[in-house]
Amino acid sequence: MSSSFQLRARPNRLLRDHLLGVAENCGKITDDLLPICGQSLQLTVPTFRKAAYVLGIAHDVGKATRYFQDWLPPKKTRPKDLMLKSHSMLSALYAYFAAGRLLPESDRGHAVPAYVSLAVQAHHGALNSPTIAATKSFGFRNTLAEQISAIERRNELDLILTEAELPTFSEFESQIQSQVERRIRASVELVKVPGEDLSPFFLLNLLFSVLIDADRMDAAGLPFRERQKVSSKTVEEYVHGLSETSRRDRNANQNVARGRDELFRSLSEKAALVPLDRRVFSVTAPTGFGKTLAGLGFALKLRERLRHNGSPPRVVYVAPYLSILDQNFQRIAEALEALPTQTDVLLLHHHLADMQYQTSDLPGETFSALESELLVEGWNAEVIVTSFIQFFYAVIGSKASQLRKLHNLTGSIVVLDEVQTIPHEYWPLVRRALQEITDKFGVRIVLMTATQPLIFRKDEVMELAADLPRQSWMSRVTMNSRIGRDIELRNS
């Protein structure tokens, strides 16, 4: 059937096949995330599925213009105005029209068509505010008219959309002016949403994440990776071996060694007992007491109690400094018995990390630099070791490269190590961001440090090390303060 189609999305990829492929990928992603957060985004599950489907089909509709088709190799014809070959704005307006037609009338009050349109408009860059996005669409009107007149294979485009069970482009063209005006009004309404309700912000980010990952993976011809098994027993055995070594070492601080064993044992027991409706935990213990491995062991044991659509949640270990990340990554790799050929099990992601992706089931399989980058940046692994910057931008960022992994963060267990390093002026933002992803995305947070910052109130956090004996926690450093004036630290 594809042989009768000629419109292309890329030099070697038909537009029809790409649109259907991205829509299929969107469906796979939503199947994984909706059991986790489908009821928490003020949107029905069928509506989210349909919105994601429209994203996949509509996102590259604008590539049907002569300007884009001629710009592809081998012609590579440069249009008189480079904006004429752009396709995001035309695709975004069609997406708004199609979503408005496809979604139930009762759900249009949630402005879902506007979210879909905003995601499509930004899928080659970064999300804009609704006001800026609307201004751009208004200023693009003359270009839109010229692009529409340059769609020469109109029947083929209509056939693609009919096959996808979406409105034809011809129907959309007859209402283009009214659609521009309606989209502008819808964008204005989005701005009027009360400031305390961040559901629209996170819903848009999540839809954007679904589209970006689905599009990038299809464009690279990469299937989504199969989930891998990770056992907490390997970490238990590794820690037991470290304990035996410490006991035989006459130079080791046995007081600290006992504290390390107590912390790991206590957290392992707590992982089997903590209520599953609790979302924020803390581990407060002195430096050197093995919080990294204890927190990892807790997360992996808790993970074994959780299942989302048959798959366990990912574990994300986050630390502030690259020196800590690289050092703890090696320790975690040893504890998980993860070899360098098992990137799908354990993955290191920061701006200086190696972007070589390999698999445990096919150790000899190699991926190109581009494919590896896509798989690493998409967090396609069971345990991800990453930086504060990567983590928080995945939650509240705006760029496609930042938000692409947001959907893989849903339902995960996030271990935030050394949280005291977060500057206090960011505490209100960090607190709100963590509250939102625990409430809306089913994320569980473990805050680890020797000195807990006042990001959360004590009644909001379940301390996992509260009942450990304190005799092994003796101070190893004495600090004398000789400040000549009082200092007050406020969390405002």
Summary of the structure (lengths in Angstrom):
residues: 492
radius of gyration: 25.5
end to end distance: 62.4
largest distance: 83.9
contacts: 1568
relative contact order: 0.11
helix: 55%
strand: 8%
